[in-house]
Amino acid sequence: MKLFKRLFAREDNRASVRPLYIAVAGQARLPHWYTNGEVPDTIEGRFEMVTLLLSLVLIRLDGLGEAAANPAALLAEIFVEDMDGQLRQLGMGDVVVGKHIGKMMSALGGRLGAYRAGLVGDAPMQDALVRNLYAGSPPSDQALTHVEVSLRSILEALNQRPLQTLLAGDLA
């Protein structure tokens, strides 16, 4: 009987990080990114906002050390699950979805490195934003400043939050 329970049970080990992902997605939907920040209000623009804010959270989780390694991996799994669902809602089939998910995960990894270098390293953050968030088409200086200042403020708030607070979805 235990064998069947293990085989057919659908234990959701991602439940502990789902509030955090919901908070990231909610933050990415805030209108100021698209109005003041001039982020394109398109599927690609919204994907880039989720990826950008998820990158900030992953940077923070990385800073929390080994205790946050599993939650970070689970958060990435939820991102994949969400993107898979979004692509399927757009009418894409299994083969196409698989290819897109691979590209999205690669994009997340690349963006994470670029945003880490821009926010906590020595690379210009605005270069990473123009290249990724704005797909190479620079917005106004005011919009770029708005986004960068907002991101630095979010990262500062994240850095004040312990792991359990983050997992509860409290980003700011």
Backbone as JSON Lines, residues from 0, in Angstrom:
{"i":0,"aa":"M","n":[0.82,-1.19,0.0],"ca":[0.0,0.0,0.0],"c":[0.87,1.26,0.0]}
{"i":1,"aa":"K","n":[1.94,1.25,0.78],"ca":[2.82,2.41,0.83],"c":[3.46,2.68,-0.53]}
{"i":2,"aa":"L","n":[3.76,1.61,-1.24],"ca":[4.35,1.75,-2.57],"c":[3.41,2.52,-3.49]}
{"i":3,"aa":"F","n":[2.12,2.17,-3.46],"ca":[1.16,2.86,-4.3],"c":[1.01,4.33,-3.91]}
{"i":4,"aa":"K","n":[1.05,4.59,-2.62],"ca":[0.96,5.98,-2.16],"c":[2.14,6.79,-2.68]}
{"i":5,"aa":"R","n":[3.33,6.2,-2.61],"ca":[4.52,6.9,-3.09],"c":[4.48,7.09,-4.59]}
{"i":6,"aa":"L","n":[4.01,6.1,-5.31],"ca":[3.97,6.18,-6.76],"c":[2.92,7.16,-7.27]}
{"i":7,"aa":"F","n":[1.77,7.21,-6.61],"ca":[0.67,8.0,-7.13],"c":[0.36,9.26,-6.33]}
{"i":8,"aa":"A","n":[1.06,9.48,-5.26],"ca":[0.86,10.69,-4.47],"c":[1.42,11.88,-5.24]}
{"i":9,"aa":"R","n":[0.76,12.99,-5.15],"ca":[1.22,14.19,-5.82],"c":[1.61,15.22,-4.76]}
{"i":10,"aa":"E","n":[2.66,14.92,-4.08],"ca":[3.15,15.82,-3.05],"c":[3.74,17.05,-3.72]}
{"i":11,"aa":"D","n":[3.29,18.21,-3.33],"ca":[3.76,19.46,-3.93],"c":[4.84,20.05,-3.03]}
{"i":12,"aa":"N","n":[6.09,19.69,-3.32],"ca":[7.17,20.22,-2.51],"c":[7.47,21.67,-2.86]}
{"i":13,"aa":"R","n":[6.78,22.2,-3.85],"ca":[6.95,23.61,-4.23],"c":[6.04,24.53,-3.43]}
{"i":14,"aa":"A","n":[5.13,23.95,-2.67],"ca":[4.14,24.76,-1.95],"c":[4.81,25.79,-1.03]}
{"i":15,"aa":"S","n":[5.96,25.43,-0.48],"ca":[6.63,26.34,0.45],"c":[7.16,27.6,-0.22]}
{"i":16,"aa":"V","n":[7.38,27.56,-1.53],"ca":[7.91,28.74,-2.22],"c":[6.88,29.4,-3.14]}
{"i":17,"aa":"R","n":[5.72,28.79,-3.26],"ca":[4.7,29.35,-4.14],"c":[4.3,30.78,-3.75]}
{"i":18,"aa":"P","n":[4.12,31.12,-2.46],"ca":[3.8,32.51,-2.13],"c":[4.88,33.5,-2.61]}
{"i":19,"aa":"L","n":[6.12,33.06,-2.58],"ca":[7.21,33.92,-3.05],"c":[7.09,34.15,-4.55]}
{"i":20,"aa":"Y","n":[6.82,33.1,-5.31],"ca":[6.68,33.26,-6.76],"c":[5.47,34.12,-7.09]}
{"i":21,"aa":"I","n":[4.39,33.94,-6.38],"ca":[3.18,34.75,-6.6],"c":[3.5,36.23,-6.34]}
{"i":22,"aa":"A","n":[4.29,36.5,-5.31],"ca":[4.68,37.88,-5.01],"c":[5.56,38.46,-6.12]}
{"i":23,"aa":"V","n":[6.48,37.64,-6.65],"ca":[7.34,38.09,-7.75],"c":[6.48,38.43,-8.97]}
{"i":24,"aa":"A","n":[5.57,37.52,-9.33],"ca":[4.71,37.75,-10.48],"c":[3.81,38.98,-10.27]}
{"i":25,"aa":"G","n":[3.32,39.15,-9.05],"ca":[2.5,40.32,-8.75],"c":[3.29,41.61,-8.86]}
{"i":26,"aa":"Q","n":[4.51,41.59,-8.37],"ca":[5.38,42.76,-8.48],"c":[5.65,43.1,-9.96]}
{"i":27,"aa":"A","n":[5.79,42.06,-10.78],"ca":[6.07,42.27,-12.22],"c":[4.87,42.86,-12.96]}
{"i":28,"aa":"R","n":[3.7,42.74,-12.38],"ca":[2.49,43.27,-13.02],"c":[2.19,44.72,-12.63]}
{"i":29,"aa":"L","n":[2.94,45.28,-11.7],"ca":[2.64,46.63,-11.25],"c":[2.74,47.62,-12.42]}
{"i":30,"aa":"P","n":[1.76,48.5,-12.55],"ca":[1.71,49.41,-13.7],"c":[2.91,50.34,-13.85]}
{"i":31,"aa":"H","n":[3.56,50.7,-12.75],"ca":[4.65,51.67,-12.86],"c":[5.78,51.18,-13.76]}
{"i":32,"aa":"W","n":[5.99,49.86,-13.83],"ca":[7.04,49.35,-14.72],"c":[6.75,49.7,-16.17]}
{"i":33,"aa":"Y","n":[5.49,49.64,-16.53],"ca":[5.08,49.82,-17.92],"c":[4.77,51.28,-18.27]}
{"i":34,"aa":"T","n":[4.43,52.07,-17.27],"ca":[4.16,53.49,-17.51],"c":[5.44,54.29,-17.27]}
{"i":35,"aa":"N","n":[5.83,54.43,-16.02],"ca":[7.03,55.23,-15.7],"c":[8.31,54.59,-16.24]}
{"i":36,"aa":"G","n":[8.36,53.27,-16.24],"ca":[9.56,52.57,-16.67],"c":[9.59,52.26,-18.16]}
{"i":37,"aa":"E","n":[8.49,52.49,-18.83],"ca":[8.4,52.28,-20.28],"c":[8.77,50.86,-20.72]}
{"i":38,"aa":"V","n":[8.58,49.88,-19.84],"ca":[8.79,48.5,-20.24],"c":[7.68,48.15,-21.23]}
{"i":39,"aa":"P","n":[8.02,47.52,-22.35],"ca":[6.97,47.18,-23.32],"c":[5.9,46.29,-22.68]}
{"i":40,"aa":"D","n":[4.65,46.71,-22.81],"ca":[3.54,45.93,-22.25],"c":[3.13,44.88,-23.28]}
{"i":41,"aa":"T","n":[4.02,43.91,-23.44],"ca":[3.84,42.82,-24.39],"c":[4.13,41.51,-23.66]}
{"i":42,"aa":"I","n":[3.91,40.4,-24.32],"ca":[4.25,39.11,-23.73],"c":[5.74,39.08,-23.38]}
{"i":43,"aa":"E","n":[6.57,39.55,-24.31],"ca":[8.01,39.54,-24.08],"c":[8.39,40.48,-22.94]}
{"i":44,"aa":"G","n":[7.78,41.68,-22.92],"ca":[8.07,42.64,-21.86],"c":[7.68,42.12,-20.49]}
{"i":45,"aa":"R","n":[6.55,41.47,-20.4],"ca":[6.11,40.91,-19.12],"c":[7.0,39.74,-18.69]}
{"i":46,"aa":"F","n":[7.4,38.92,-19.67],"ca":[8.35,37.84,-19.37],"c":[9.64,38.43,-18.82]}
{"i":47,"aa":"E","n":[10.13,39.48,-19.44],"ca":[11.37,40.11,-18.98],"c":[11.23,40.69,-17.58]}
{"i":48,"aa":"M","n":[10.06,41.25,-17.25],"ca":[9.85,41.79,-15.9],"c":[9.84,40.67,-14.87]}
{"i":49,"aa":"V","n":[9.16,39.57,-15.17],"ca":[9.16,38.44,-14.23],"c":[10.58,37.93,-14.06]}
{"i":50,"aa":"T","n":[11.3,37.78,-15.17],"ca":[12.67,37.28,-15.12],"c":[13.57,38.22,-14.33]}
{"i":51,"aa":"L","n":[13.4,39.5,-14.52],"ca":[14.21,40.49,-13.8],"c":[13.95,40.42,-12.3]}
{"i":52,"aa":"L","n":[12.7,40.43,-11.91],"ca":[12.38,40.39,-10.48],"c":[12.71,39.04,-9.86]}
{"i":53,"aa":"L","n":[12.53,37.97,-10.62],"ca":[12.94,36.65,-10.13],"c":[14.45,36.63,-9.93]}
{"i":54,"aa":"S","n":[15.19,37.27,-10.81],"ca":[16.64,37.35,-10.67],"c":[17.03,38.04,-9.36]}
{"i":55,"aa":"L","n":[16.32,39.12,-9.02],"ca":[16.62,39.81,-7.76],"c":[16.41,38.88,-6.57]}
{"i":56,"aa":"V","n":[15.32,38.12,-6.6],"ca":[15.04,37.2,-5.5],"c":[16.09,36.09,-5.46]}
{"i":57,"aa":"L","n":[16.47,35.58,-6.62],"ca":[17.5,34.53,-6.65],"c":[18.85,35.05,-6.17]}
{"i":58,"aa":"I","n":[19.15,36.3,-6.46],"ca":[20.39,36.9,-5.95],"c":[20.34,36.93,-4.42]}
{"i":59,"aa":"R","n":[19.19,37.33,-3.89],"ca":[19.04,37.36,-2.43],"c":[19.13,35.96,-1.83]}
{"i":60,"aa":"L","n":[18.46,35.0,-2.44],"ca":[18.51,33.64,-1.92],"c":[19.92,33.09,-1.95]}
{"i":61,"aa":"D","n":[20.66,33.4,-3.0],"ca":[22.05,32.97,-3.08],"c":[22.86,33.54,-1.92]}
{"i":62,"aa":"G","n":[22.55,34.77,-1.55],"ca":[23.24,35.41,-0.44],"c":[22.91,34.8,0.92]}
{"i":63,"aa":"L","n":[21.83,34.05,0.98],"ca":[21.43,33.41,2.24],"c":[22.11,32.07,2.46]}
{"i":64,"aa":"G","n":[22.87,31.61,1.47],"ca":[23.66,30.4,1.64],"c":[22.88,29.11,1.44]}
{"i":65,"aa":"E","n":[23.41,28.05,2.04],"ca":[22.91,26.69,1.84],"c":[21.44,26.53,2.22]}
{"i":66,"aa":"A","n":[20.99,27.23,3.23],"ca":[19.59,27.09,3.67],"c":[18.61,27.51,2.58]}
{"i":67,"aa":"A","n":[19.04,28.37,1.68],"ca":[18.16,28.87,0.63],"c":[18.37,28.17,-0.71]}
{"i":68,"aa":"A","n":[19.29,27.21,-0.8],"ca":[19.58,26.54,-2.07],"c":[18.36,25.77,-2.59]}
{"i":69,"aa":"N","n":[17.73,24.98,-1.74],"ca":[16.55,24.22,-2.18],"c":[15.39,25.15,-2.53]}
{"i":70,"aa":"P","n":[15.06,26.14,-1.71],"ca":[14.0,27.06,-2.12],"c":[14.29,27.75,-3.45]}
{"i":71,"aa":"A","n":[15.54,28.08,-3.71],"ca":[15.89,28.72,-4.99],"c":[15.62,27.76,-6.15]}
{"i":72,"aa":"A","n":[15.98,26.5,-5.99],"ca":[15.74,25.5,-7.04],"c":[14.23,25.3,-7.25]}
{"i":73,"aa":"L","n":[13.49,25.25,-6.17],"ca":[12.03,25.09,-6.28],"c":[11.4,26.3,-6.94]}
{"i":74,"aa":"L","n":[11.91,27.48,-6.65],"ca":[11.41,28.7,-7.26],"c":[11.63,28.66,-8.78]}
{"i":75,"aa":"A","n":[12.78,28.21,-9.2],"ca":[13.06,28.06,-10.64],"c":[12.11,27.04,-11.26]}
{"i":76,"aa":"E","n":[11.78,25.97,-10.54],"ca":[10.82,24.98,-11.05],"c":[9.44,25.59,-11.23]}
{"i":77,"aa":"I","n":[9.03,26.43,-10.3],"ca":[7.72,27.09,-10.42],"c":[7.73,28.04,-11.61]}
{"i":78,"aa":"F","n":[8.83,28.73,-11.82],"ca":[8.97,29.61,-12.98],"c":[8.75,28.79,-14.27]}
{"i":79,"aa":"V","n":[9.4,27.65,-14.36],"ca":[9.24,26.78,-15.55],"c":[7.79,26.33,-15.68]}
{"i":80,"aa":"E","n":[7.2,25.92,-14.57],"ca":[5.81,25.48,-14.58],"c":[4.89,26.6,-15.06]}
{"i":81,"aa":"D","n":[5.12,27.82,-14.57],"ca":[4.3,28.96,-14.96],"c":[4.49,29.28,-16.45]}
{"i":82,"aa":"M","n":[5.72,29.31,-16.9],"ca":[5.99,29.61,-18.31],"c":[5.4,28.53,-19.21]}
{"i":83,"aa":"D","n":[5.48,27.29,-18.8],"ca":[4.89,26.18,-19.55],"c":[3.38,26.42,-19.71]}
{"i":84,"aa":"G","n":[2.74,26.77,-18.61],"ca":[1.3,27.03,-18.65],"c":[0.96,28.22,-19.53]}
{"i":85,"aa":"Q","n":[1.77,29.26,-19.46],"ca":[1.52,30.45,-20.28],"c":[1.63,30.12,-21.77]}
{"i":86,"aa":"L","n":[2.65,29.35,-22.13],"ca":[2.84,28.98,-23.54],"c":[1.69,28.11,-24.03]}
{"i":87,"aa":"R","n":[1.24,27.21,-23.18],"ca":[0.12,26.35,-23.58],"c":[-1.16,27.15,-23.75]}
{"i":88,"aa":"Q","n":[-1.35,28.19,-22.92],"ca":[-2.53,29.05,-23.08],"c":[-2.47,29.81,-24.39]}
{"i":89,"aa":"L","n":[-1.26,30.04,-24.89],"ca":[-1.11,30.71,-26.18],"c":[-1.31,29.74,-27.35]}
{"i":90,"aa":"G","n":[-1.56,28.46,-27.03],"ca":[-1.87,27.48,-28.03],"c":[-0.69,26.69,-28.55]}
{"i":91,"aa":"M","n":[0.42,26.74,-27.86],"ca":[1.59,26.0,-28.31],"c":[1.51,24.55,-27.84]}
{"i":92,"aa":"G","n":[2.03,23.64,-28.66],"ca":[2.01,22.21,-28.35],"c":[3.27,21.76,-27.64]}
{"i":93,"aa":"D","n":[3.3,20.48,-27.29],"ca":[4.38,19.91,-26.49],"c":[5.78,20.15,-27.06]}
{"i":94,"aa":"V","n":[5.96,19.91,-28.34],"ca":[7.29,20.05,-28.94],"c":[7.76,21.5,-28.89]}
{"i":95,"aa":"V","n":[6.88,22.4,-29.25],"ca":[7.22,23.83,-29.26],"c":[7.44,24.34,-27.84]}
{"i":96,"aa":"V","n":[6.57,23.92,-26.92],"ca":[6.71,24.36,-25.53],"c":[8.07,23.94,-24.98]}
{"i":97,"aa":"G","n":[8.46,22.7,-25.22],"ca":[9.75,22.21,-24.73],"c":[10.91,23.06,-25.22]}
{"i":98,"aa":"K","n":[10.89,23.42,-26.47],"ca":[11.95,24.26,-27.03],"c":[11.95,25.64,-26.4]}
{"i":99,"aa":"H","n":[10.77,26.22,-26.24],"ca":[10.67,27.55,-25.64],"c":[11.11,27.54,-24.17]}
{"i":100,"aa":"I","n":[10.75,26.5,-23.44],"ca":[11.14,26.42,-22.02],"c":[12.66,26.37,-21.91]}
{"i":101,"aa":"G","n":[13.31,25.6,-22.76],"ca":[14.77,25.56,-22.76],"c":[15.37,26.94,-23.0]}
{"i":102,"aa":"K","n":[14.81,27.67,-23.94],"ca":[15.29,29.02,-24.23],"c":[15.04,29.96,-23.04]}
{"i":103,"aa":"M","n":[13.88,29.8,-22.41],"ca":[13.55,30.65,-21.27],"c":[14.48,30.39,-20.09]}
{"i":104,"aa":"M","n":[14.8,29.13,-19.84],"ca":[15.73,28.83,-18.75],"c":[17.12,29.38,-19.05]}
{"i":105,"aa":"S","n":[17.53,29.28,-20.29],"ca":[18.81,29.86,-20.7],"c":[18.77,31.37,-20.52]}
{"i":106,"aa":"A","n":[17.65,31.98,-20.9],"ca":[17.5,33.42,-20.74],"c":[17.56,33.81,-19.26]}
{"i":107,"aa":"L","n":[16.9,33.04,-18.41],"ca":[16.94,33.33,-16.97],"c":[18.37,33.29,-16.46]}
{"i":108,"aa":"G","n":[19.11,32.27,-16.85],"ca":[20.51,32.17,-16.41],"c":[21.35,33.34,-16.88]}
{"i":109,"aa":"G","n":[21.19,33.71,-18.13],"ca":[21.94,34.84,-18.67],"c":[21.56,36.15,-18.01]}
{"i":110,"aa":"R","n":[20.27,36.35,-17.84],"ca":[19.81,37.59,-17.19],"c":[20.27,37.64,-15.74]}
{"i":111,"aa":"L","n":[20.21,36.52,-15.06],"ca":[20.65,36.48,-13.66],"c":[22.1,36.94,-13.56]}
{"i":112,"aa":"G","n":[22.95,36.44,-14.44],"ca":[24.36,36.87,-14.43],"c":[24.52,38.34,-14.74]}
{"i":113,"aa":"A","n":[23.79,38.82,-15.74],"ca":[23.89,40.24,-16.13],"c":[23.37,41.16,-15.03]}
{"i":114,"aa":"Y","n":[22.24,40.79,-14.44],"ca":[21.67,41.64,-13.38],"c":[22.49,41.58,-12.1]}
{"i":115,"aa":"R","n":[23.05,40.43,-11.82],"ca":[23.94,40.33,-10.65],"c":[25.14,41.26,-10.84]}
{"i":116,"aa":"A","n":[25.73,41.21,-12.03],"ca":[26.89,42.07,-12.31],"c":[26.5,43.55,-12.25]}
{"i":117,"aa":"G","n":[25.3,43.87,-12.69],"ca":[24.85,45.26,-12.68],"c":[24.43,45.77,-11.32]}
{"i":118,"aa":"L","n":[23.91,44.9,-10.49],"ca":[23.4,45.34,-9.18],"c":[24.41,45.16,-8.05]}
{"i":119,"aa":"V","n":[25.17,44.09,-8.08],"ca":[26.11,43.84,-6.99],"c":[27.55,43.71,-7.48]}
{"i":120,"aa":"G","n":[27.75,43.84,-8.77],"ca":[29.09,43.76,-9.35],"c":[29.54,45.11,-9.86]}
{"i":121,"aa":"D","n":[30.38,45.08,-10.86],"ca":[30.93,46.34,-11.36],"c":[30.52,46.65,-12.8]}
{"i":122,"aa":"A","n":[29.52,45.94,-13.33],"ca":[29.04,46.22,-14.68],"c":[27.92,47.26,-14.62]}
{"i":123,"aa":"P","n":[27.77,48.06,-15.66],"ca":[26.68,49.05,-15.66],"c":[25.31,48.38,-15.75]}
{"i":124,"aa":"M","n":[24.46,48.63,-14.78],"ca":[23.13,48.03,-14.75],"c":[22.3,48.48,-15.94]}
{"i":125,"aa":"Q","n":[22.45,49.73,-16.32],"ca":[21.63,50.25,-17.42],"c":[21.92,49.51,-18.72]}
{"i":126,"aa":"D","n":[23.15,49.08,-18.93],"ca":[23.47,48.29,-20.13],"c":[22.7,46.98,-20.13]}
{"i":127,"aa":"A","n":[22.68,46.32,-18.98],"ca":[21.94,45.04,-18.88],"c":[20.45,45.26,-19.08]}
{"i":128,"aa":"L","n":[19.91,46.35,-18.56],"ca":[18.49,46.64,-18.73],"c":[18.14,46.9,-20.19]}
{"i":129,"aa":"V","n":[18.93,47.73,-20.85],"ca":[18.65,48.04,-22.26],"c":[18.74,46.77,-23.1]}
{"i":130,"aa":"R","n":[19.77,45.97,-22.87],"ca":[19.97,44.76,-23.65],"c":[18.86,43.73,-23.44]}
{"i":131,"aa":"N","n":[18.39,43.58,-22.21],"ca":[17.43,42.52,-21.89],"c":[16.0,43.02,-21.75]}
{"i":132,"aa":"L","n":[15.78,43.9,-20.8],"ca":[14.42,44.36,-20.51],"c":[13.82,45.12,-21.68]}
{"i":133,"aa":"Y","n":[14.65,45.9,-22.35],"ca":[14.16,46.73,-23.45],"c":[14.55,46.17,-24.83]}
{"i":134,"aa":"A","n":[15.06,44.96,-24.87],"ca":[15.41,44.27,-26.13],"c":[16.26,45.14,-27.06]}
{"i":135,"aa":"G","n":[17.17,45.9,-26.46],"ca":[18.1,46.7,-27.26],"c":[17.59,48.06,-27.69]}
{"i":136,"aa":"S","n":[16.33,48.38,-27.4],"ca":[15.77,49.69,-27.74],"c":[15.68,50.54,-26.49]}
{"i":137,"aa":"P","n":[16.65,51.43,-26.28],"ca":[16.67,52.21,-25.04],"c":[15.42,53.06,-24.84]}
{"i":138,"aa":"P","n":[14.9,53.08,-23.63],"ca":[13.78,53.97,-23.31],"c":[14.34,55.36,-23.0]}
{"i":139,"aa":"S","n":[13.48,56.24,-22.53],"ca":[13.95,57.56,-22.11],"c":[14.87,57.42,-20.9]}
{"i":140,"aa":"D","n":[15.7,58.42,-20.69],"ca":[16.59,58.4,-19.52],"c":[15.8,58.32,-18.22]}
{"i":141,"aa":"Q","n":[14.66,59.03,-18.18],"ca":[13.83,59.01,-16.97],"c":[13.3,57.6,-16.69]}
{"i":142,"aa":"A","n":[12.87,56.91,-17.73],"ca":[12.35,55.55,-17.56],"c":[13.44,54.61,-17.08]}
{"i":143,"aa":"L","n":[14.6,54.71,-17.67],"ca":[15.71,53.84,-17.29],"c":[16.11,54.1,-15.84]}
{"i":144,"aa":"T","n":[16.15,55.36,-15.46],"ca":[16.47,55.72,-14.08],"c":[15.4,55.19,-13.13]}
{"i":145,"aa":"H","n":[14.13,55.34,-13.53],"ca":[13.03,54.85,-12.69],"c":[13.18,53.35,-12.42]}
{"i":146,"aa":"V","n":[13.45,52.59,-13.46],"ca":[13.57,51.14,-13.3],"c":[14.77,50.79,-12.44]}
{"i":147,"aa":"E","n":[15.91,51.41,-12.71],"ca":[17.1,51.07,-11.93],"c":[16.94,51.44,-10.46]}
{"i":148,"aa":"V","n":[16.42,52.62,-10.18],"ca":[16.23,53.04,-8.79],"c":[15.23,52.11,-8.09]}
{"i":149,"aa":"S","n":[14.16,51.75,-8.79],"ca":[13.16,50.84,-8.22],"c":[13.77,49.48,-7.92]}
{"i":150,"aa":"L","n":[14.58,48.97,-8.83],"ca":[15.21,47.66,-8.63],"c":[16.17,47.69,-7.45]}
{"i":151,"aa":"R","n":[16.97,48.73,-7.36],"ca":[17.91,48.83,-6.24],"c":[17.16,48.92,-4.91]}
{"i":152,"aa":"S","n":[16.04,49.61,-4.9],"ca":[15.21,49.7,-3.7],"c":[14.64,48.33,-3.32]}
{"i":153,"aa":"I","n":[14.17,47.59,-4.32],"ca":[13.64,46.25,-4.06],"c":[14.74,45.34,-3.54]}
{"i":154,"aa":"L","n":[15.92,45.39,-4.17],"ca":[17.02,44.53,-3.71],"c":[17.42,44.89,-2.28]}
{"i":155,"aa":"E","n":[17.43,46.17,-1.97],"ca":[17.76,46.59,-0.6],"c":[16.73,46.02,0.39]}
{"i":156,"aa":"A","n":[15.46,46.09,0.02],"ca":[14.41,45.53,0.89],"c":[14.55,44.02,1.0]}
{"i":157,"aa":"L","n":[14.83,43.35,-0.11],"ca":[15.03,41.9,-0.07],"c":[16.18,41.52,0.85]}
{"i":158,"aa":"N","n":[17.23,42.3,0.81],"ca":[18.41,42.01,1.63],"c":[18.15,42.16,3.12]}
{"i":159,"aa":"Q","n":[17.05,42.8,3.48],"ca":[16.67,42.94,4.88],"c":[15.75,41.81,5.35]}
{"i":160,"aa":"R","n":[15.3,40.98,4.42],"ca":[14.34,39.94,4.74],"c":[15.03,38.6,4.99]}
{"i":161,"aa":"P","n":[14.68,37.94,6.11],"ca":[15.18,36.57,6.33],"c":[14.44,35.61,5.41]}
{"i":162,"aa":"L","n":[14.94,34.42,5.31],"ca":[14.4,33.42,4.39],"c":[12.92,33.16,4.62]}
{"i":163,"aa":"Q","n":[12.5,32.95,5.84],"ca":[11.09,32.62,6.11],"c":[10.15,33.75,5.7]}
{"i":164,"aa":"T","n":[10.59,34.98,5.86],"ca":[9.79,36.13,5.45],"c":[9.65,36.16,3.93]}
{"i":165,"aa":"L","n":[10.75,35.88,3.23],"ca":[10.7,35.82,1.77],"c":[9.78,34.7,1.31]}
{"i":166,"aa":"L","n":[9.91,33.53,1.9],"ca":[9.08,32.39,1.5],"c":[7.6,32.68,1.7]}
{"i":167,"aa":"A","n":[7.28,33.55,2.65],"ca":[5.89,33.93,2.88],"c":[5.39,34.92,1.83]}
{"i":168,"aa":"G","n":[6.3,35.38,0.95],"ca":[5.92,36.3,-0.11],"c":[6.06,37.75,0.24]}
{"i":169,"aa":"D","n":[6.74,38.07,1.32],"ca":[6.95,39.45,1.74],"c":[8.22,39.97,1.1]}
{"i":170,"aa":"L","n":[8.06,40.74,0.02],"ca":[9.22,41.25,-0.71],"c":[9.65,42.64,-0.28]}
{"i":171,"aa":"A","n":[8.73,43.43,0.22],"ca":[9.09,44.81,0.54],"c":[8.42,45.3,1.81]}
